Amino acid sequence: MGIQTEYNPDLALRNIREFKKDDRKKEECIPENLAKGQIHEFLKKGQRNYWIEGEIPLLETKGNQQISKPLASIIILEAIHFLLDSETYTKGKYKVVEVFDPNDFKIHFNGFSKAE
């Protein structure tokens, strides 16, 4: 028996439509009007570890590791693990540093480093 932990180089959240359909909590989804400087809460199932000493990409996930290109650059401000109905979750807050133009095909991250 071990401790199941996932290390995430990004924050992958669902489309806000999932919240509007009552399929997901608001914190599990990307906010509708993402803007620089905003602080948002997030919620992920499982015990997850995020890099908190720099910028990471915010992605949209459809599940099963189907993810988008980076939508924004964010900084994780806090991440907390907790139990809910005997299941482990990670919740926290992130700050939007930069929102990327969806029509821009520029590379914004190179591995863990933000491309300039």
Phi and psi restraints in degrees (range 20) as a CNS / XPLOR table:
assign (resid 1 and name C) (resid 2 and name N)
       (resid 2 and name CA) (resid 2 and name C) 1.0 -136.4 20.0 2
assign (resid 2 and name N) (resid 2 and name CA)
       (resid 2 and name C) (resid 3 and name N) 1.0 -176.9 20.0 2
assign (resid 2 and name C) (resid 3 and name N)
       (resid 3 and name CA) (resid 3 and name C) 1.0 -98.3 20.0 2
assign (resid 3 and name N) (resid 3 and name CA)
       (resid 3 and name C) (resid 4 and name N) 1.0 120.1 20.0 2
assign (resid 3 and name C) (resid 4 and name N)
       (resid 4 and name CA) (resid 4 and name C) 1.0 -87.6 20.0 2
assign (resid 4 and name N) (resid 4 and name CA)
       (resid 4 and name C) (resid 5 and name N) 1.0 112.5 20.0 2
assign (resid 4 and name C) (resid 5 and name N)
       (resid 5 and name CA) (resid 5 and name C) 1.0 -131.3 20.0 2
assign (resid 5 and name N) (resid 5 and name CA)
       (resid 5 and name C) (resid 6 and name N) 1.0 139.8 20.0 2
assign (resid 5 and name C) (resid 6 and name N)
       (resid 6 and name CA) (resid 6 and name C) 1.0 -115.9 20.0 2
assign (resid 6 and name N) (resid 6 and name CA)
       (resid 6 and name C) (resid 7 and name N) 1.0 133.5 20.0 2
assign (resid 6 and name C) (resid 7 and name N)
       (resid 7 and name CA) (resid 7 and name C) 1.0 -100.9 20.0 2
assign (resid 7 and name N) (resid 7 and name CA)
       (resid 7 and name C) (resid 8 and name N) 1.0 121.9 20.0 2
assign (resid 7 and name C) (resid 8 and name N)
       (resid 8 and name CA) (resid 8 and name C) 1.0 -113.1 20.0 2
assign (resid 8 and name N) (resid 8 and name CA)
       (resid 8 and name C) (resid 9 and name N) 1.0 124.1 20.0 2
assign (resid 8 and name C) (resid 9 and name N)
       (resid 9 and name CA) (resid 9 and name C) 1.0 -83.2 20.0 2
assign (resid 9 and name N) (resid 9 and name CA)
       (resid 9 and name C) (resid 10 and name N) 1.0 1.0 20.0 2
assign (resid 9 and name C) (resid 10 and name N)
       (resid 10 and name CA) (resid 10 and name C) 1.0 -151.3 20.0 2
assign (resid 10 and name N) (resid 10 and name CA)
       (resid 10 and name C) (resid 11 and name N) 1.0 172.2 20.0 2
assign (resid 10 and name C) (resid 11 and name N)
       (resid 11 and name CA) (resid 11 and name C) 1.0 -114.2 20.0 2
assign (resid 11 and name N) (resid 11 and name CA)
       (resid 11 and name C) (resid 12 and name N) 1.0 113.8 20.0 2
assign (resid 11 and name C) (resid 12 and name N)
       (resid 12 and name CA) (resid 12 and name C) 1.0 -109.5 20.0 2
assign (resid 12 and name N) (resid 12 and name CA)
       (resid 12 and name C) (resid 13 and name N) 1.0 114.9 20.0 2
assign (resid 12 and name C) (resid 13 and name N)
       (resid 13 and name CA) (resid 13 and name C) 1.0 -118.8 20.0 2
assign (resid 13 and name N) (resid 13 and name CA)
       (resid 13 and name C) (resid 14 and name N) 1.0 166.0 20.0 2
assign (resid 13 and name C) (resid 14 and name N)
       (resid 14 and name CA) (resid 14 and name C) 1.0 -84.0 20.0 2
assign (resid 14 and name N) (resid 14 and name CA)
       (resid 14 and name C) (resid 15 and name N) 1.0 164.1 20.0 2
assign (resid 14 and name C) (resid 15 and name N)
       (resid 15 and name CA) (resid 15 and name C) 1.0 -68.1 20.0 2
assign (resid 15 and name N) (resid 15 and name CA)
       (resid 15 and name C) (resid 16 and name N) 1.0 145.1 20.0 2
assign (resid 15 and name C) (resid 16 and name N)
       (resid 16 and name CA) (resid 16 and name C) 1.0 -60.1 20.0 2
assign (resid 16 and name N) (resid 16 and name CA)
       (resid 16 and name C) (resid 17 and name N) 1.0 -20.6 20.0 2
assign (resid 16 and name C) (resid 17 and name N)
       (resid 17 and name CA) (resid 17 and name C) 1.0 -60.3 20.0 2
assign (resid 17 and name N) (resid 17 and name CA)
       (resid 17 and name C) (resid 18 and name N) 1.0 -30.9 20.0 2
assign (resid 17 and name C) (resid 18 and name N)
       (resid 18 and name CA) (resid 18 and name C) 1.0 -63.4 20.0 2
assign (resid 18 and name N) (resid 18 and name CA)
       (resid 18 and name C) (resid 19 and name N) 1.0 -36.6 20.0 2
assign (resid 18 and name C) (resid 19 and name N)
       (resid 19 and name CA) (resid 19 and name C) 1.0 -70.6 20.0 2
assign (resid 19 and name N) (resid 19 and name CA)
       (resid 19 and name C) (resid 20 and name N) 1.0 -42.5 20.0 2
assign (resid 19 and name C) (resid 20 and name N)
       (resid 20 and name CA) (resid 20 and name C) 1.0 -65.2 20.0 2
assign (resid 20 and name N) (resid 20 and name CA)
       (resid 20 and name C) (resid 21 and name N) 1.0 -26.5 20.0 2
assign (resid 20 and name C) (resid 21 and name N)
       (resid 21 and name CA) (resid 21 and name C) 1.0 -87.7 20.0 2
assign (resid 21 and name N) (resid 21 and name CA)
       (resid 21 and name C) (resid 22 and name N) 1.0 1.8 20.0 2
assign (resid 21 and name C) (resid 22 and name N)
       (resid 22 and name CA) (resid 22 and name C) 1.0 64.6 20.0 2
assign (resid 22 and name N) (resid 22 and name CA)
       (resid 22 and name C) (resid 23 and name N) 1.0 25.9 20.0 2
assign (resid 22 and name C) (resid 23 and name N)
       (resid 23 and name CA) (resid 23 and name C) 1.0 -91.7 20.0 2
assign (resid 23 and name N) (resid 23 and name CA)
       (resid 23 and name C) (resid 24 and name N) 1.0 -21.0 20.0 2
assign (resid 23 and name C) (resid 24 and name N)
       (resid 24 and name CA) (resid 24 and name C) 1.0 -140.7 20.0 2
assign (resid 24 and name N) (resid 24 and name CA)
       (resid 24 and name C) (resid 25 and name N) 1.0 159.1 20.0 2
assign (resid 24 and name C) (resid 25 and name N)
       (resid 25 and name CA) (resid 25 and name C) 1.0 -78.0 20.0 2
assign (resid 25 and name N) (resid 25 and name CA)
       (resid 25 and name C) (resid 26 and name N) 1.0 156.0 20.0 2
assign (resid 25 and name C) (resid 26 and name N)
       (resid 26 and name CA) (resid 26 and name C) 1.0 -57.3 20.0 2
assign (resid 26 and name N) (resid 26 and name CA)
       (resid 26 and name C) (resid 27 and name N) 1.0 -38.5 20.0 2
assign (resid 26 and name C) (resid 27 and name N)
       (resid 27 and name CA) (resid 27 and name C) 1.0 -70.0 20.0 2
assign (resid 27 and name N) (resid 27 and name CA)
       (resid 27 and name C) (resid 28 and name N) 1.0 -13.4 20.0 2
assign (resid 27 and name C) (resid 28 and name N)
       (resid 28 and name CA) (resid 28 and name C) 1.0 -87.6 20.0 2
assign (resid 28 and name N) (resid 28 and name CA)
       (resid 28 and name C) (resid 29 and name N) 1.0 -1.5 20.0 2
assign (resid 28 and name C) (resid 29 and name N)
       (resid 29 and name CA) (resid 29 and name C) 1.0 -122.6 20.0 2
assign (resid 29 and name N) (resid 29 and name CA)
       (resid 29 and name C) (resid 30 and name N) 1.0 156.8 20.0 2
assign (resid 29 and name C) (resid 30 and name N)
       (resid 30 and name CA) (resid 30 and name C) 1.0 -75.2 20.0 2
assign (resid 30 and name N) (resid 30 and name CA)
       (resid 30 and name C) (resid 31 and name N) 1.0 130.3 20.0 2
assign (resid 30 and name C) (resid 31 and name N)
       (resid 31 and name CA) (resid 31 and name C) 1.0 -58.7 20.0 2
assign (resid 31 and name N) (resid 31 and name CA)
       (resid 31 and name C) (resid 32 and name N) 1.0 152.0 20.0 2
assign (resid 31 and name C) (resid 32 and name N)
       (resid 32 and name CA) (resid 32 and name C) 1.0 -64.9 20.0 2
assign (resid 32 and name N) (resid 32 and name CA)
       (resid 32 and name C) (resid 33 and name N) 1.0 -46.3 20.0 2
assign (resid 32 and name C) (resid 33 and name N)
       (resid 33 and name CA) (resid 33 and name C) 1.0 -114.8 20.0 2
assign (resid 33 and name N) (resid 33 and name CA)
       (resid 33 and name C) (resid 34 and name N) 1.0 78.5 20.0 2
assign (resid 33 and name C) (resid 34 and name N)
       (resid 34 and name CA) (resid 34 and name C) 1.0 -71.3 20.0 2
assign (resid 34 and name N) (resid 34 and name CA)
       (resid 34 and name C) (resid 35 and name N) 1.0 129.4 20.0 2
assign (resid 34 and name C) (resid 35 and name N)
       (resid 35 and name CA) (resid 35 and name C) 1.0 -143.3 20.0 2
assign (resid 35 and name N) (resid 35 and name CA)
       (resid 35 and name C) (resid 36 and name N) 1.0 150.5 20.0 2
assign (resid 35 and name C) (resid 36 and name N)
       (resid 36 and name CA) (resid 36 and name C) 1.0 -55.3 20.0 2
assign (resid 36 and name N) (resid 36 and name CA)
       (resid 36 and name C) (resid 37 and name N) 1.0 136.0 20.0 2
assign (resid 36 and name C) (resid 37 and name N)
       (resid 37 and name CA) (resid 37 and name C) 1.0 90.4 20.0 2
assign (resid 37 and name N) (resid 37 and name CA)
       (resid 37 and name C) (resid 38 and name N) 1.0 -15.3 20.0 2
assign (resid 37 and name C) (resid 38 and name N)
       (resid 38 and name CA) (resid 38 and name C) 1.0 -69.4 20.0 2
assign (resid 38 and name N) (resid 38 and name CA)
       (resid 38 and name C) (resid 39 and name N) 1.0 149.5 20.0 2
assign (resid 38 and name C) (resid 39 and name N)
       (resid 39 and name CA) (resid 39 and name C) 1.0 -117.0 20.0 2
assign (resid 39 and name N) (resid 39 and name CA)
       (resid 39 and name C) (resid 40 and name N) 1.0 129.5 20.0 2
assign (resid 39 and name C) (resid 40 and name N)
       (resid 40 and name CA) (resid 40 and name C) 1.0 -129.1 20.0 2
assign (resid 40 and name N) (resid 40 and name CA)
       (resid 40 and name C) (resid 41 and name N) 1.0 156.5 20.0 2
assign (resid 40 and name C) (resid 41 and name N)
       (resid 41 and name CA) (resid 41 and name C) 1.0 -94.1 20.0 2
assign (resid 41 and name N) (resid 41 and name CA)
       (resid 41 and name C) (resid 42 and name N) 1.0 151.4 20.0 2
assign (resid 41 and name C) (resid 42 and name N)
       (resid 42 and name CA) (resid 42 and name C) 1.0 -133.3 20.0 2
assign (resid 42 and name N) (resid 42 and name CA)
       (resid 42 and name C) (resid 43 and name N) 1.0 159.3 20.0 2
assign (resid 42 and name C) (resid 43 and name N)
       (resid 43 and name CA) (resid 43 and name C) 1.0 -143.9 20.0 2
assign (resid 43 and name N) (resid 43 and name CA)
       (resid 43 and name C) (resid 44 and name N) 1.0 128.0 20.0 2
assign (resid 43 and name C) (resid 44 and name N)
       (resid 44 and name CA) (resid 44 and name C) 1.0 -133.9 20.0 2
assign (resid 44 and name N) (resid 44 and name CA)
       (resid 44 and name C) (resid 45 and name N) 1.0 140.8 20.0 2
assign (resid 44 and name C) (resid 45 and name N)
       (resid 45 and name CA) (resid 45 and name C) 1.0 -76.3 20.0 2
assign (resid 45 and name N) (resid 45 and name CA)
       (resid 45 and name C) (resid 46 and name N) 1.0 138.7 20.0 2
assign (resid 45 and name C) (resid 46 and name N)
       (resid 46 and name CA) (resid 46 and name C) 1.0 101.3 20.0 2
assign (resid 46 and name N) (resid 46 and name CA)
       (resid 46 and name C) (resid 47 and name N) 1.0 166.2 20.0 2
assign (resid 46 and name C) (resid 47 and name N)
       (resid 47 and name CA) (resid 47 and name C) 1.0 -91.8 20.0 2
assign (resid 47 and name N) (resid 47 and name CA)
       (resid 47 and name C) (resid 48 and name N) 1.0 107.2 20.0 2
assign (resid 47 and name C) (resid 48 and name N)
       (resid 48 and name CA) (resid 48 and name C) 1.0 -117.8 20.0 2
assign (resid 48 and name N) (resid 48 and name CA)
       (resid 48 and name C) (resid 49 and name N) 1.0 145.7 20.0 2
assign (resid 48 and name C) (resid 49 and name N)
       (resid 49 and name CA) (resid 49 and name C) 1.0 -117.8 20.0 2
assign (resid 49 and name N) (resid 49 and name CA)
       (resid 49 and name C) (resid 50 and name N) 1.0 131.6 20.0 2
assign (resid 49 and name C) (resid 50 and name N)
       (resid 50 and name CA) (resid 50 and name C) 1.0 -120.6 20.0 2
assign (resid 50 and name N) (resid 50 and name CA)
       (resid 50 and name C) (resid 51 and name N) 1.0 149.2 20.0 2
assign (resid 50 and name C) (resid 51 and name N)
       (resid 51 and name CA) (resid 51 and name C) 1.0 -73.7 20.0 2
assign (resid 51 and name N) (resid 51 and name CA)
       (resid 51 and name C) (resid 52 and name N) 1.0 125.3 20.0 2
assign (resid 51 and name C) (resid 52 and name N)
       (resid 52 and name CA) (resid 52 and name C) 1.0 -114.4 20.0 2
assign (resid 52 and name N) (resid 52 and name CA)
       (resid 52 and name C) (resid 53 and name N) 1.0 10.0 20.0 2
assign (resid 52 and name C) (resid 53 and name N)
       (resid 53 and name CA) (resid 53 and name C) 1.0 -103.6 20.0 2
assign (resid 53 and name N) (resid 53 and name CA)
       (resid 53 and name C) (resid 54 and name N) 1.0 12.5 20.0 2
assign (resid 53 and name C) (resid 54 and name N)
       (resid 54 and name CA) (resid 54 and name C) 1.0 -175.4 20.0 2
assign (resid 54 and name N) (resid 54 and name CA)
       (resid 54 and name C) (resid 55 and name N) 1.0 -173.3 20.0 2
assign (resid 54 and name C) (resid 55 and name N)
       (resid 55 and name CA) (resid 55 and name C) 1.0 -80.5 20.0 2
assign (resid 55 and name N) (resid 55 and name CA)
       (resid 55 and name C) (resid 56 and name N) 1.0 141.6 20.0 2
assign (resid 55 and name C) (resid 56 and name N)
       (resid 56 and name CA) (resid 56 and name C) 1.0 -132.2 20.0 2
assign (resid 56 and name N) (resid 56 and name CA)
       (resid 56 and name C) (resid 57 and name N) 1.0 160.0 20.0 2
assign (resid 56 and name C) (resid 57 and name N)
       (resid 57 and name CA) (resid 57 and name C) 1.0 -79.1 20.0 2
assign (resid 57 and name N) (resid 57 and name CA)
       (resid 57 and name C) (resid 58 and name N) 1.0 144.7 20.0 2
assign (resid 57 and name C) (resid 58 and name N)
       (resid 58 and name CA) (resid 58 and name C) 1.0 -98.9 20.0 2
assign (resid 58 and name N) (resid 58 and name CA)
       (resid 58 and name C) (resid 59 and name N) 1.0 125.0 20.0 2
assign (resid 58 and name C) (resid 59 and name N)
       (resid 59 and name CA) (resid 59 and name C) 1.0 -121.7 20.0 2
assign (resid 59 and name N) (resid 59 and name CA)
       (resid 59 and name C) (resid 60 and name N) 1.0 161.6 20.0 2
assign (resid 59 and name C) (resid 60 and name N)
       (resid 60 and name CA) (resid 60 and name C) 1.0 -102.3 20.0 2
assign (resid 60 and name N) (resid 60 and name CA)
       (resid 60 and name C) (resid 61 and name N) 1.0 134.0 20.0 2
assign (resid 60 and name C) (resid 61 and name N)
       (resid 61 and name CA) (resid 61 and name C) 1.0 -115.8 20.0 2
assign (resid 61 and name N) (resid 61 and name CA)
       (resid 61 and name C) (resid 62 and name N) 1.0 145.5 20.0 2
assign (resid 61 and name C) (resid 62 and name N)
       (resid 62 and name CA) (resid 62 and name C) 1.0 -105.5 20.0 2
assign (resid 62 and name N) (resid 62 and name CA)
       (resid 62 and name C) (resid 63 and name N) 1.0 4.0 20.0 2
assign (resid 62 and name C) (resid 63 and name N)
       (resid 63 and name CA) (resid 63 and name C) 1.0 96.0 20.0 2
assign (resid 63 and name N) (resid 63 and name CA)
       (resid 63 and name C) (resid 64 and name N) 1.0 166.7 20.0 2
assign (resid 63 and name C) (resid 64 and name N)
       (resid 64 and name CA) (resid 64 and name C) 1.0 52.5 20.0 2
assign (resid 64 and name N) (resid 64 and name CA)
       (resid 64 and name C) (resid 65 and name N) 1.0 38.6 20.0 2
assign (resid 64 and name C) (resid 65 and name N)
       (resid 65 and name CA) (resid 65 and name C) 1.0 61.1 20.0 2
assign (resid 65 and name N) (resid 65 and name CA)
       (resid 65 and name C) (resid 66 and name N) 1.0 24.6 20.0 2
assign (resid 65 and name C) (resid 66 and name N)
       (resid 66 and name CA) (resid 66 and name C) 1.0 -91.5 20.0 2
assign (resid 66 and name N) (resid 66 and name CA)
       (resid 66 and name C) (resid 67 and name N) 1.0 105.0 20.0 2
assign (resid 66 and name C) (resid 67 and name N)
       (resid 67 and name CA) (resid 67 and name C) 1.0 -123.9 20.0 2
assign (resid 67 and name N) (resid 67 and name CA)
       (resid 67 and name C) (resid 68 and name N) 1.0 157.1 20.0 2
assign (resid 67 and name C) (resid 68 and name N)
       (resid 68 and name CA) (resid 68 and name C) 1.0 -86.5 20.0 2
assign (resid 68 and name N) (resid 68 and name CA)
       (resid 68 and name C) (resid 69 and name N) 1.0 175.5 20.0 2
assign (resid 68 and name C) (resid 69 and name N)
       (resid 69 and name CA) (resid 69 and name C) 1.0 -72.2 20.0 2
assign (resid 69 and name N) (resid 69 and name CA)
       (resid 69 and name C) (resid 70 and name N) 1.0 165.0 20.0 2
assign (resid 69 and name C) (resid 70 and name N)
       (resid 70 and name CA) (resid 70 and name C) 1.0 -57.4 20.0 2
assign (resid 70 and name N) (resid 70 and name CA)
       (resid 70 and name C) (resid 71 and name N) 1.0 131.7 20.0 2
assign (resid 70 and name C) (resid 71 and name N)
       (resid 71 and name CA) (resid 71 and name C) 1.0 -94.0 20.0 2
assign (resid 71 and name N) (resid 71 and name CA)
       (resid 71 and name C) (resid 72 and name N) 1.0 -28.0 20.0 2
assign (resid 71 and name C) (resid 72 and name N)
       (resid 72 and name CA) (resid 72 and name C) 1.0 -160.4 20.0 2
assign (resid 72 and name N) (resid 72 and name CA)
       (resid 72 and name C) (resid 73 and name N) 1.0 164.0 20.0 2
assign (resid 72 and name C) (resid 73 and name N)
       (resid 73 and name CA) (resid 73 and name C) 1.0 -104.7 20.0 2
assign (resid 73 and name N) (resid 73 and name CA)
       (resid 73 and name C) (resid 74 and name N) 1.0 131.7 20.0 2
assign (resid 73 and name C) (resid 74 and name N)
       (resid 74 and name CA) (resid 74 and name C) 1.0 -133.0 20.0 2
assign (resid 74 and name N) (resid 74 and name CA)
       (resid 74 and name C) (resid 75 and name N) 1.0 164.3 20.0 2
assign (resid 74 and name C) (resid 75 and name N)
       (resid 75 and name CA) (resid 75 and name C) 1.0 -121.5 20.0 2
assign (resid 75 and name N) (resid 75 and name CA)
       (resid 75 and name C) (resid 76 and name N) 1.0 126.8 20.0 2
assign (resid 75 and name C) (resid 76 and name N)
       (resid 76 and name CA) (resid 76 and name C) 1.0 -74.6 20.0 2
assign (resid 76 and name N) (resid 76 and name CA)
       (resid 76 and name C) (resid 77 and name N) 1.0 122.0 20.0 2
assign (resid 76 and name C) (resid 77 and name N)
       (resid 77 and name CA) (resid 77 and name C) 1.0 -89.3 20.0 2
assign (resid 77 and name N) (resid 77 and name CA)
       (resid 77 and name C) (resid 78 and name N) 1.0 -34.7 20.0 2
assign (resid 77 and name C) (resid 78 and name N)
       (resid 78 and name CA) (resid 78 and name C) 1.0 -159.5 20.0 2
assign (resid 78 and name N) (resid 78 and name CA)
       (resid 78 and name C) (resid 79 and name N) 1.0 150.4 20.0 2
assign (resid 78 and name C) (resid 79 and name N)
       (resid 79 and name CA) (resid 79 and name C) 1.0 -143.1 20.0 2
assign (resid 79 and name N) (resid 79 and name CA)
       (resid 79 and name C) (resid 80 and name N) 1.0 128.0 20.0 2
assign (resid 79 and name C) (resid 80 and name N)
       (resid 80 and name CA) (resid 80 and name C) 1.0 -128.3 20.0 2
assign (resid 80 and name N) (resid 80 and name CA)
       (resid 80 and name C) (resid 81 and name N) 1.0 134.4 20.0 2
assign (resid 80 and name C) (resid 81 and name N)
       (resid 81 and name CA) (resid 81 and name C) 1.0 -96.4 20.0 2
assign (resid 81 and name N) (resid 81 and name CA)
       (resid 81 and name C) (resid 82 and name N) 1.0 141.7 20.0 2
assign (resid 81 and name C) (resid 82 and name N)
       (resid 82 and name CA) (resid 82 and name C) 1.0 -154.6 20.0 2
assign (resid 82 and name N) (resid 82 and name CA)
       (resid 82 and name C) (resid 83 and name N) 1.0 164.4 20.0 2
assign (resid 82 and name C) (resid 83 and name N)
       (resid 83 and name CA) (resid 83 and name C) 1.0 -104.5 20.0 2
assign (resid 83 and name N) (resid 83 and name CA)
       (resid 83 and name C) (resid 84 and name N) 1.0 138.6 20.0 2
assign (resid 83 and name C) (resid 84 and name N)
       (resid 84 and name CA) (resid 84 and name C) 1.0 -138.6 20.0 2
assign (resid 84 and name N) (resid 84 and name CA)
       (resid 84 and name C) (resid 85 and name N) 1.0 116.9 20.0 2
assign (resid 84 and name C) (resid 85 and name N)
       (resid 85 and name CA) (resid 85 and name C) 1.0 51.9 20.0 2
assign (resid 85 and name N) (resid 85 and name CA)
       (resid 85 and name C) (resid 86 and name N) 1.0 45.3 20.0 2
assign (resid 85 and name C) (resid 86 and name N)
       (resid 86 and name CA) (resid 86 and name C) 1.0 66.5 20.0 2
assign (resid 86 and name N) (resid 86 and name CA)
       (resid 86 and name C) (resid 87 and name N) 1.0 15.3 20.0 2
assign (resid 86 and name C) (resid 87 and name N)
       (resid 87 and name CA) (resid 87 and name C) 1.0 -116.3 20.0 2
assign (resid 87 and name N) (resid 87 and name CA)
       (resid 87 and name C) (resid 88 and name N) 1.0 142.5 20.0 2
assign (resid 87 and name C) (resid 88 and name N)
       (resid 88 and name CA) (resid 88 and name C) 1.0 -85.6 20.0 2
assign (resid 88 and name N) (resid 88 and name CA)
       (resid 88 and name C) (resid 89 and name N) 1.0 137.6 20.0 2
assign (resid 88 and name C) (resid 89 and name N)
       (resid 89 and name CA) (resid 89 and name C) 1.0 -133.8 20.0 2
assign (resid 89 and name N) (resid 89 and name CA)
       (resid 89 and name C) (resid 90 and name N) 1.0 159.9 20.0 2
assign (resid 89 and name C) (resid 90 and name N)
       (resid 90 and name CA) (resid 90 and name C) 1.0 -123.8 20.0 2
assign (resid 90 and name N) (resid 90 and name CA)
       (resid 90 and name C) (resid 91 and name N) 1.0 129.0 20.0 2
assign (resid 90 and name C) (resid 91 and name N)
       (resid 91 and name CA) (resid 91 and name C) 1.0 -128.7 20.0 2
assign (resid 91 and name N) (resid 91 and name CA)
       (resid 91 and name C) (resid 92 and name N) 1.0 160.9 20.0 2
assign (resid 91 and name C) (resid 92 and name N)
       (resid 92 and name CA) (resid 92 and name C) 1.0 -179.3 20.0 2
assign (resid 92 and name N) (resid 92 and name CA)
       (resid 92 and name C) (resid 93 and name N) 1.0 -164.6 20.0 2
assign (resid 92 and name C) (resid 93 and name N)
       (resid 93 and name CA) (resid 93 and name C) 1.0 -132.1 20.0 2
assign (resid 93 and name N) (resid 93 and name CA)
       (resid 93 and name C) (resid 94 and name N) 1.0 147.6 20.0 2
assign (resid 93 and name C) (resid 94 and name N)
       (resid 94 and name CA) (resid 94 and name C) 1.0 -136.4 20.0 2
assign (resid 94 and name N) (resid 94 and name CA)
       (resid 94 and name C) (resid 95 and name N) 1.0 153.1 20.0 2
assign (resid 94 and name C) (resid 95 and name N)
       (resid 95 and name CA) (resid 95 and name C) 1.0 -113.5 20.0 2
assign (resid 95 and name N) (resid 95 and name CA)
       (resid 95 and name C) (resid 96 and name N) 1.0 134.2 20.0 2
assign (resid 95 and name C) (resid 96 and name N)
       (resid 96 and name CA) (resid 96 and name C) 1.0 -81.2 20.0 2
assign (resid 96 and name N) (resid 96 and name CA)
       (resid 96 and name C) (resid 97 and name N) 1.0 121.6 20.0 2
assign (resid 96 and name C) (resid 97 and name N)
       (resid 97 and name CA) (resid 97 and name C) 1.0 -92.6 20.0 2
assign (resid 97 and name N) (resid 97 and name CA)
       (resid 97 and name C) (resid 98 and name N) 1.0 -41.9 20.0 2
assign (resid 97 and name C) (resid 98 and name N)
       (resid 98 and name CA) (resid 98 and name C) 1.0 -154.7 20.0 2
assign (resid 98 and name N) (resid 98 and name CA)
       (resid 98 and name C) (resid 99 and name N) 1.0 138.5 20.0 2
assign (resid 98 and name C) (resid 99 and name N)
       (resid 99 and name CA) (resid 99 and name C) 1.0 -104.6 20.0 2
assign (resid 99 and name N) (resid 99 and name CA)
       (resid 99 and name C) (resid 100 and name N) 1.0 132.3 20.0 2
assign (resid 99 and name C) (resid 100 and name N)
       (resid 100 and name CA) (resid 100 and name C) 1.0 -93.6 20.0 2
assign (resid 100 and name N) (resid 100 and name CA)
       (resid 100 and name C) (resid 101 and name N) 1.0 143.7 20.0 2
assign (resid 100 and name C) (resid 101 and name N)
       (resid 101 and name CA) (resid 101 and name C) 1.0 -68.5 20.0 2
assign (resid 101 and name N) (resid 101 and name CA)
       (resid 101 and name C) (resid 102 and name N) 1.0 123.5 20.0 2
assign (resid 101 and name C) (resid 102 and name N)
       (resid 102 and name CA) (resid 102 and name C) 1.0 -63.9 20.0 2
assign (resid 102 and name N) (resid 102 and name CA)
       (resid 102 and name C) (resid 103 and name N) 1.0 -19.8 20.0 2
assign (resid 102 and name C) (resid 103 and name N)
       (resid 103 and name CA) (resid 103 and name C) 1.0 -92.0 20.0 2
assign (resid 103 and name N) (resid 103 and name CA)
       (resid 103 and name C) (resid 104 and name N) 1.0 -2.1 20.0 2
assign (resid 103 and name C) (resid 104 and name N)
       (resid 104 and name CA) (resid 104 and name C) 1.0 -88.8 20.0 2
assign (resid 104 and name N) (resid 104 and name CA)
       (resid 104 and name C) (resid 105 and name N) 1.0 127.9 20.0 2
assign (resid 104 and name C) (resid 105 and name N)
       (resid 105 and name CA) (resid 105 and name C) 1.0 -101.7 20.0 2
assign (resid 105 and name N) (resid 105 and name CA)
       (resid 105 and name C) (resid 106 and name N) 1.0 16.7 20.0 2
assign (resid 105 and name C) (resid 106 and name N)
       (resid 106 and name CA) (resid 106 and name C) 1.0 -65.1 20.0 2
assign (resid 106 and name N) (resid 106 and name CA)
       (resid 106 and name C) (resid 107 and name N) 1.0 145.6 20.0 2
assign (resid 106 and name C) (resid 107 and name N)
       (resid 107 and name CA) (resid 107 and name C) 1.0 -82.6 20.0 2
assign (resid 107 and name N) (resid 107 and name CA)
       (resid 107 and name C) (resid 108 and name N) 1.0 123.0 20.0 2
assign (resid 107 and name C) (resid 108 and name N)
       (resid 108 and name CA) (resid 108 and name C) 1.0 -101.1 20.0 2
assign (resid 108 and name N) (resid 108 and name CA)
       (resid 108 and name C) (resid 109 and name N) 1.0 -22.0 20.0 2
assign (resid 108 and name C) (resid 109 and name N)
       (resid 109 and name CA) (resid 109 and name C) 1.0 -135.2 20.0 2
assign (resid 109 and name N) (resid 109 and name CA)
       (resid 109 and name C) (resid 110 and name N) 1.0 141.8 20.0 2
assign (resid 109 and name C) (resid 110 and name N)
       (resid 110 and name CA) (resid 110 and name C) 1.0 -122.0 20.0 2
assign (resid 110 and name N) (resid 110 and name CA)
       (resid 110 and name C) (resid 111 and name N) 1.0 94.1 20.0 2
assign (resid 110 and name C) (resid 111 and name N)
       (resid 111 and name CA) (resid 111 and name C) 1.0 65.2 20.0 2
assign (resid 111 and name N) (resid 111 and name CA)
       (resid 111 and name C) (resid 112 and name N) 1.0 -124.6 20.0 2
assign (resid 111 and name C) (resid 112 and name N)
       (resid 112 and name CA) (resid 112 and name C) 1.0 -88.2 20.0 2
assign (resid 112 and name N) (resid 112 and name CA)
       (resid 112 and name C) (resid 113 and name N) 1.0 -5.7 20.0 2
assign (resid 112 and name C) (resid 113 and name N)
       (resid 113 and name CA) (resid 113 and name C) 1.0 -98.2 20.0 2
assign (resid 113 and name N) (resid 113 and name CA)
       (resid 113 and name C) (resid 114 and name N) 1.0 138.4 20.0 2
assign (resid 113 and name C) (resid 114 and name N)
       (resid 114 and name CA) (resid 114 and name C) 1.0 -77.1 20.0 2
assign (resid 114 and name N) (resid 114 and name CA)
       (resid 114 and name C) (resid 115 and name N) 1.0 126.3 20.0 2
assign (resid 114 and name C) (resid 115 and name N)
       (resid 115 and name CA) (resid 115 and name C) 1.0 -76.1 20.0 2
assign (resid 115 and name N) (resid 115 and name CA)
       (resid 115 and name C) (resid 116 and name N) 1.0 139.9 20.0 2
